[in-house]
Amino acid sequence: MDVSIVIPVKNGGALFKQVLEAVFSQKTTYRYEVICVDSGSTDGSVELAKSMGCMVHEISAEEFGHGKTRNLGASLGRGEFIVFLTQDAMPATEHWLQELIDAMKTDDAIAGGFGKHLPYPTCNLPDQQMLEEHFARYGNENFVHWLDEEHRKMYDDDAQGYQQYLAFFSDNCSCLRRSVWEKIPYDDVDFAEDQIWAKKILEAGYKKVYCPNAAVYHSHDYPLRSYAKRYYDDFKAVYKVYEKAPKFSLYRFIRQILADSRYQCGYIRRRSDLTFVQKCRWYWYAFRRNIMRQTASVRAAEYLAADPQTRMRMDRRYSQQYLQKQR
């Protein structure tokens, strides 16, 4: 078997069916299997996955963990390469898998690869801008990252900026070489298992590849109020990975909100498909989201410096991941 495609699932809904249809419609020379690890679906996702030919392994909701559940799914497969998808990440073309594995096979030192994320039509404008500009940084062709002497110095000197760029990795659409995963499995963590792994394999001397032609549709349209907790979890994960967080400055806090809002408003203003009223609504949306984002950054930095009891109290109040684990 060439490829094991692993998809963690819980109540995947109608979109999950579209994802599986896209996966099973791939035109590829590689033999592949699809493994779903379900953690308590009640909407028929298990039955759907079985009916479409997936291997399904069921666990309780309490057993789920972003790292350990993906390790479990990978262990159930036989493929030389392990591809991770999420239940809402839909391959954009019928050549998605071929492109991803071809990129992995260009160099035996490549331990992992990731594809481009495209926004769904319903995606909010700030996230559309973020996805477009984030992946544009990696270019339009396959690009291999590794730590040579020059990059190691940049890695040390510009920890937050360069490390996050270099170690970015996303299990919404990723590929791991099984022989490397057996030596360096995912950590059993609640969040950022993919970026922790990428950091580890780069520091171990392996490479990773970005493959823009292995694109998936993946974006969210969450209620605005939910972003406060989501940003808190995001910042907390990043700060824990790199074991450092910026010190609070009221001046920097306000300046960052205004700078981000101005930047996003420029993108919104250039959108010719929006009316003046629609643009005004998006300006106000972006400003409120940026306040939530910077507030979450401050709280996550406080978390990193806090004692265990304070961390628990903060998670109960601010973390979406914590709330989901209690359900």
Buried (B, 14 or more C-beta within 10 A) or exposed (E): EBBBBBBBBBBBBEBBBBBBEBBEEBEBEBEBBBBBBBBBBEEBBBEBBEEBEBBBBEBEEEEBBBBBBBBBBBBBBEBBBBBBBBBBBBBBBEBBBBBBBBBBBBEEBBBBBBBBBBBBEEBBBBBBBBBEEEBEEBEEEBBBBBBEEEBEEBBEEEEEEBBBBBBBBBBBBBBBBBEBBEEBBBBEBBBBBBBBBBBBBBEEEBBBBBBBBBBBBBBBEEEEEEBBBBBBBBBBBBBBBBEBBBEEEEEEBEEBBEEBBEBBBEBBEEEEEBEEEEBEBBBEBBBBBBBBBBBBBBBBBBBBEBEEEEBEEBBEEBBBBBEBBEE
